[in-house]
Amino acid sequence: MMHVRRGRLGLAIIEETVRGRIGWDDAAEGRLPLVTIDGQEFSWNELGHALMCFEGWQFKLEVADRSDEV
């Protein structure tokens, strides 16, 4: 199942759930994370921009060990 897609306006979240991995962003010199979703890398700013379509919604951020199935 795909969680995101790139459109002409940037990253778009397909449904209400996004699963991925948090990594190091060399471009941000470690000040911001890089996220990998559906095998693609996105900056923290790209993910934040995609979340703006959910302005006013609530959210739950859950972090799991990489060995856990999410």
The first five atom37 places (N, CA, C, CB, O) and aatype in JSON, in Angstrom:
{
  "aatype": [12, 12, 8, 19, 1, 1, 7, 1, 10, 7, 10, 0, 9, 9, 6, 6, 16, 19, 1, 7, 1, 9, 7, 17, 3, 3, 0, 0, 6, 7, 1, 10, 14, 10, 19, 16, 9, 3, 7, 5, 6, 13, 15, 17, 2, 6, 10, 7, 8, 0, 10, 12, 4, 13, 6, 7, 17, 5, 13, 11, 10, 6, 19, 0, 3, 1, 15, 3, 6, 19],
  "atom_mask": [
    [1, 1, 1, 1, 1],
    [1, 1, 1, 1, 1],
    [1, 1, 1, 1, 1],
    [1, 1, 1, 1, 1],
    [1, 1, 1, 1, 1],
    [1, 1, 1, 1, 1],
    [1, 1, 1, 0, 1],
    [1, 1, 1, 1, 1],
    [1, 1, 1, 1, 1],
    [1, 1, 1, 0, 1],
    [1, 1, 1, 1, 1],
    [1, 1, 1, 1, 1],
    [1, 1, 1, 1, 1],
    [1, 1, 1, 1, 1],
    [1, 1, 1, 1, 1],
    [1, 1, 1, 1, 1],
    [1, 1, 1, 1, 1],
    [1, 1, 1, 1, 1],
    [1, 1, 1, 1, 1],
    [1, 1, 1, 0, 1],
    [1, 1, 1, 1, 1],
    [1, 1, 1, 1, 1],
    [1, 1, 1, 0, 1],
    [1, 1, 1, 1, 1],
    [1, 1, 1, 1, 1],
    [1, 1, 1, 1, 1],
    [1, 1, 1, 1, 1],
    [1, 1, 1, 1, 1],
    [1, 1, 1, 1, 1],
    [1, 1, 1, 0, 1],
    [1, 1, 1, 1, 1],
    [1, 1, 1, 1, 1],
    [1, 1, 1, 1, 1],
    [1, 1, 1, 1, 1],
    [1, 1, 1, 1, 1],
    [1, 1, 1, 1, 1],
    [1, 1, 1, 1, 1],
    [1, 1, 1, 1, 1],
    [1, 1, 1, 0, 1],
    [1, 1, 1, 1, 1],
    [1, 1, 1, 1, 1],
    [1, 1, 1, 1, 1],
    [1, 1, 1, 1, 1],
    [1, 1, 1, 1, 1],
    [1, 1, 1, 1, 1],
    [1, 1, 1, 1, 1],
    [1, 1, 1, 1, 1],
    [1, 1, 1, 0, 1],
    [1, 1, 1, 1, 1],
    [1, 1, 1, 1, 1],
    [1, 1, 1, 1, 1],
    [1, 1, 1, 1, 1],
    [1, 1, 1, 1, 1],
    [1, 1, 1, 1, 1],
    [1, 1, 1, 1, 1],
    [1, 1, 1, 0, 1],
    [1, 1, 1, 1, 1],
    [1, 1, 1, 1, 1],
    [1, 1, 1, 1, 1],
    [1, 1, 1, 1, 1],
    [1, 1, 1, 1, 1],
    [1, 1, 1, 1, 1],
    [1, 1, 1, 1, 1],
    [1, 1, 1, 1, 1],
    [1, 1, 1, 1, 1],
    [1, 1, 1, 1, 1],
    [1, 1, 1, 1, 1],
    [1, 1, 1, 1, 1],
    [1, 1, 1, 1, 1],
    [1, 1, 1, 1, 1]
  ],
  "atom_positions": [
    [[0.84, -1.19, 0.0], [0.0, 0.0, 0.0], [0.88, 1.25, 0.0], [-0.96, 0.0, 1.22], [1.79, 1.38, 0.82]],
    [[0.61, 2.13, -0.91], [1.36, 3.39, -0.99], [0.75, 4.4, -0.02], [1.35, 3.95, -2.45], [-0.47, 4.48, 0.13]],
    [[1.62, 5.17, 0.63], [1.18, 6.15, 1.61], [1.23, 7.58, 1.08], [2.02, 6.04, 2.85], [0.47, 8.44, 1.52]],
    [[2.14, 7.83, 0.13], [2.31, 9.18, -0.4], [2.52, 9.12, -1.91], [3.5, 9.91, 0.28], [2.81, 8.06, -2.47]],
    [[2.37, 10.27, -2.55], [2.7, 10.4, -3.97], [3.21, 11.81, -4.2], [1.46, 10.09, -4.88], [2.88, 12.74, -3.47]],
    [[4.01, 11.96, -5.23], [4.49, 13.29, -5.61], [3.56, 13.82, -6.69], [5.98, 13.24, -6.11], [3.34, 13.18, -7.72]],
    [[3.03, 15.01, -6.45], [2.18, 15.66, -7.43], [2.82, 16.96, -7.88], [0.0, 0.0, 0.0], [3.95, 17.26, -7.48]],
    [[2.14, 17.71, -8.68], [2.73, 18.97, -9.15], [2.83, 20.0, -8.04], [1.91, 19.53, -10.29], [3.57, 20.98, -8.17]],
    [[2.09, 19.8, -6.95], [2.18, 20.71, -5.8], [3.1, 20.16, -4.72], [0.8, 20.96, -5.22], [3.19, 20.75, -3.63]],
    [[3.79, 19.05, -4.99], [4.7, 18.46, -4.02], [4.17, 17.15, -3.48], [0.0, 0.0, 0.0], [3.36, 16.47, -4.12]],
    [[4.64, 16.8, -2.3], [4.26, 15.54, -1.66], [2.81, 15.58, -1.22], [5.18, 15.25, -0.47], [2.35, 16.57, -0.66]],
    [[2.08, 14.5, -1.48], [0.68, 14.39, -1.06], [0.49, 13.09, -0.3], [-0.29, 14.46, -2.28], [0.96, 12.04, -0.73]],
    [[-0.19, 13.17, 0.83], [-0.51, 12.0, 1.63], [-1.79, 11.39, 1.05], [-0.68, 12.36, 3.15], [-2.8, 12.09, 0.91]],
    [[-1.75, 10.11, 0.73], [-2.87, 9.46, 0.04], [-4.04, 9.2, 0.98], [-2.42, 8.15, -0.58], [-5.19, 9.49, 0.64]],
    [[-3.77, 8.66, 2.16], [-4.84, 8.4, 3.13], [-4.45, 9.04, 4.46], [-5.09, 6.86, 3.3], [-3.61, 9.95, 4.47]],
    [[-5.01, 8.6, 5.55], [-4.73, 9.23, 6.84], [-3.54, 8.63, 7.58], [-5.94, 9.12, 7.71], [-3.14, 9.16, 8.61]],
    [[-2.96, 7.55, 7.08], [-1.84, 6.89, 7.75], [-0.6, 6.95, 6.88], [-2.19, 5.44, 8.09], [-0.65, 6.69, 5.68]],
    [[0.52, 7.29, 7.5], [1.82, 7.3, 6.82], [2.78, 6.47, 7.66], [2.36, 8.76, 6.6], [2.9, 6.69, 8.86]],
    [[3.46, 5.53, 7.03], [4.47, 4.72, 7.72], [5.8, 4.94, 7.01], [4.08, 3.2, 7.74], [5.85, 5.02, 5.79]],
    [[6.86, 5.04, 7.79], [8.17, 5.23, 7.19], [9.27, 5.08, 8.21], [0.0, 0.0, 0.0], [9.07, 4.5, 9.28]],
    [[10.44, 5.61, 7.86], [11.61, 5.52, 8.73], [12.24, 6.91, 8.84], [12.63, 4.49, 8.19], [12.29, 7.67, 7.88]],
    [[12.73, 7.22, 10.03], [13.4, 8.49, 10.31], [14.89, 8.29, 10.09], [13.1, 9.0, 11.76], [15.48, 7.33, 10.59]],
    [[15.5, 9.2, 9.36], [16.94, 9.12, 9.11], [17.62, 10.46, 9.24], [0.0, 0.0, 0.0], [17.01, 11.46, 9.63]],
    [[18.89, 10.47, 8.92], [19.75, 11.65, 9.0], [19.69, 12.4, 7.68], [21.22, 11.26, 9.34], [19.8, 11.79, 6.62]],
    [[19.51, 13.71, 7.73], [19.47, 14.53, 6.52], [20.77, 15.32, 6.43], [18.24, 15.48, 6.51], [20.94, 16.3, 7.16]],
    [[21.68, 14.91, 5.55], [22.95, 15.61, 5.38], [22.73, 17.07, 4.97], [23.81, 14.91, 4.34], [23.47, 17.95, 5.4]],
    [[21.71, 17.31, 4.16], [21.44, 18.68, 3.69], [21.08, 19.61, 4.84], [20.3, 18.67, 2.66], [21.36, 20.8, 4.77]],
    [[20.48, 19.07, 5.9], [20.1, 19.87, 7.06], [21.15, 19.77, 8.17], [18.73, 19.43, 7.6], [20.95, 20.29, 9.27]],
    [[22.28, 19.1, 7.86], [23.38, 18.93, 8.82], [22.89, 18.38, 10.15], [24.09, 20.26, 9.05], [23.4, 18.75, 11.21]],
    [[21.91, 17.48, 10.1], [21.41, 16.84, 11.31], [20.44, 17.66, 12.13], [0.0, 0.0, 0.0], [19.99, 17.21, 13.18]],
    [[20.1, 18.86, 11.67], [19.16, 19.7, 12.44], [17.72, 19.25, 12.25], [19.3, 21.17, 12.01], [16.88, 19.46, 13.13]],
    [[17.44, 18.63, 11.12], [16.1, 18.11, 10.82], [16.24, 16.7, 10.29], [15.35, 19.03, 9.8], [17.24, 16.38, 9.64]],
    [[15.26, 15.85, 10.54], [15.35, 14.48, 10.03], [14.98, 14.39, 8.54], [14.44, 13.56, 10.83], [14.36, 15.28, 7.98]],
    [[15.39, 13.3, 7.96], [14.98, 12.9, 6.62], [14.06, 11.7, 6.83], [16.22, 12.56, 5.68], [14.38, 10.81, 7.61]],
    [[12.94, 11.66, 6.15], [12.03, 10.53, 6.32], [11.98, 9.72, 5.02], [10.61, 11.02, 6.72], [11.98, 10.28, 3.92]],
    [[11.94, 8.42, 5.17], [11.8, 7.52, 4.03], [10.41, 6.9, 4.1], [12.92, 6.42, 4.02], [10.08, 6.21, 5.07]],
    [[9.62, 7.16, 3.08], [8.24, 6.66, 2.99], [8.09, 6.0, 1.63], [7.18, 7.82, 3.19], [8.43, 6.59, 0.61]],
    [[7.59, 4.79, 1.62], [7.4, 4.04, 0.36], [8.71, 3.95, -0.43], [6.31, 4.7, -0.49], [8.68, 3.95, -1.66]],
    [[9.84, 3.87, 0.27], [11.14, 3.74, -0.39], [11.69, 5.03, -0.96], [0.0, 0.0, 0.0], [12.75, 5.02, -1.59]],
    [[11.0, 6.15, -0.75], [11.45, 7.45, -1.24], [11.83, 8.34, -0.07], [10.36, 8.12, -2.11], [11.17, 8.31, 0.97]],
    [[12.88, 9.15, -0.23], [13.31, 10.06, 0.83], [12.64, 11.42, 0.66], [14.83, 10.22, 0.82], [12.53, 11.94, -0.45]],
    [[12.2, 11.98, 1.8], [11.57, 13.29, 1.82], [12.15, 14.11, 2.97], [10.03, 13.17, 1.96], [12.46, 13.57, 4.03]],
    [[12.31, 15.39, 2.75], [12.78, 16.26, 3.83], [11.66, 16.45, 4.84], [13.25, 17.63, 3.27], [10.48, 16.21, 4.55]],
    [[12.04, 16.87, 6.02], [11.07, 17.16, 7.07], [10.12, 18.26, 6.6], [11.78, 17.59, 8.39], [8.92, 18.22, 6.9]],
    [[10.64, 19.23, 5.87], [9.8, 20.32, 5.35], [8.79, 19.8, 4.33], [10.67, 21.4, 4.71], [7.64, 20.26, 4.31]],
    [[9.19, 18.86, 3.47], [8.25, 18.28, 2.51], [7.11, 17.56, 3.23], [8.97, 17.31, 1.56], [5.95, 17.7, 2.85]],
    [[7.46, 16.8, 4.27], [6.42, 16.1, 5.03], [5.5, 17.1, 5.72], [7.05, 15.15, 6.07], [4.28, 16.93, 5.71]],
    [[6.07, 18.14, 6.31], [5.26, 19.17, 6.97], [4.32, 19.85, 5.99], [0.0, 0.0, 0.0], [3.16, 20.11, 6.32]],
    [[4.81, 20.14, 4.8], [3.96, 20.77, 3.77], [2.8, 19.84, 3.42], [4.8, 21.1, 2.5], [1.67, 20.3, 3.28]],
    [[3.06, 18.53, 3.28], [2.0, 17.57, 2.95], [0.96, 17.48, 4.06], [2.6, 16.19, 2.7], [-0.21, 17.24, 3.79]],
    [[1.38, 17.68, 5.3], [0.45, 17.61, 6.43], [-0.5, 18.82, 6.48], [1.22, 17.52, 7.73], [-1.53, 18.75, 7.14]],
    [[-0.17, 19.9, 5.81], [-1.0, 21.1, 5.87], [-2.41, 20.88, 5.32], [-0.33, 22.22, 5.1], [-3.32, 21.63, 5.66]],
    [[-2.6, 19.87, 4.48], [-3.96, 19.6, 3.99], [-4.83, 19.03, 5.11], [-3.93, 18.61, 2.79], [-6.05, 18.92, 4.95]],
    [[-4.22, 18.67, 6.24], [-4.95, 18.16, 7.4], [-5.04, 19.21, 8.52], [-4.29, 16.88, 7.93], [-5.28, 18.86, 9.68]],
    [[-4.84, 20.47, 8.18], [-4.89, 21.53, 9.19], [-6.2, 21.44, 9.98], [-4.77, 22.93, 8.52], [-7.28, 21.32, 9.4]],
    [[-6.08, 21.51, 11.3], [-7.24, 21.43, 12.18], [-7.55, 20.02, 12.65], [0.0, 0.0, 0.0], [-8.32, 19.84, 13.6]],
    [[-6.97, 19.03, 12.01], [-7.17, 17.64, 12.42], [-6.29, 17.34, 13.63], [-6.84, 16.65, 11.25], [-5.35, 18.08, 13.92]],
    [[-6.6, 16.27, 14.32], [-5.74, 15.76, 15.39], [-4.79, 14.73, 14.78], [-6.59, 15.14, 16.56], [-5.05, 14.2, 13.7]],
    [[-3.68, 14.44, 15.49], [-2.81, 13.38, 15.01], [-2.16, 12.66, 16.18], [-1.75, 13.93, 14.06], [-2.09, 13.18, 17.29]],
    [[-1.68, 11.47, 15.89], [-0.97, 10.66, 16.87], [0.35, 10.25, 16.23], [-1.82, 9.39, 17.31], [0.36, 9.59, 15.19]],
    [[1.46, 10.64, 16.83], [2.77, 10.26, 16.34], [3.28, 9.11, 17.2], [3.77, 11.47, 16.36], [3.47, 9.26, 18.4]],
    [[3.49, 7.97, 16.58], [3.95, 6.79, 17.3], [5.28, 6.34, 16.7], [2.88, 5.63, 17.24], [5.37, 6.14, 15.49]],
    [[6.29, 6.19, 17.54], [7.61, 5.77, 17.08], [7.83, 4.33, 17.53], [8.73, 6.71, 17.62], [7.61, 4.01, 18.7]],
    [[8.26, 3.47, 16.62], [8.45, 2.05, 16.93], [9.87, 1.63, 16.55], [7.41, 1.17, 16.19], [10.48, 2.2, 15.64]],
    [[10.38, 0.64, 17.26], [11.69, 0.07, 16.94], [11.66, -0.47, 15.51], [12.07, -1.05, 17.95], [10.64, -1.0, 15.07]],
    [[12.76, -0.34, 14.8], [12.77, -0.77, 13.39], [12.53, -2.27, 13.22], [14.08, -0.41, 12.76], [12.19, -2.71, 12.12]],
    [[12.69, -3.05, 14.29], [12.42, -4.49, 14.19], [10.93, -4.81, 14.37], [13.23, -5.25, 15.23], [10.5, -5.93, 14.1]],
    [[10.16, -3.82, 14.83], [8.72, -4.02, 15.01], [7.98, -3.84, 13.68], [8.16, -3.04, 16.06], [8.38, -3.03, 12.85]],
    [[6.92, -4.59, 13.51], [6.07, -4.44, 12.33], [5.09, -3.29, 12.59], [5.3, -5.77, 12.0], [4.39, -3.29, 13.6]],
    [[5.05, -2.32, 11.68], [4.1, -1.22, 11.84], [3.18, -1.24, 10.69], [4.79, 0.14, 11.94], [2.28, -0.4, 10.6]]
  ]
}
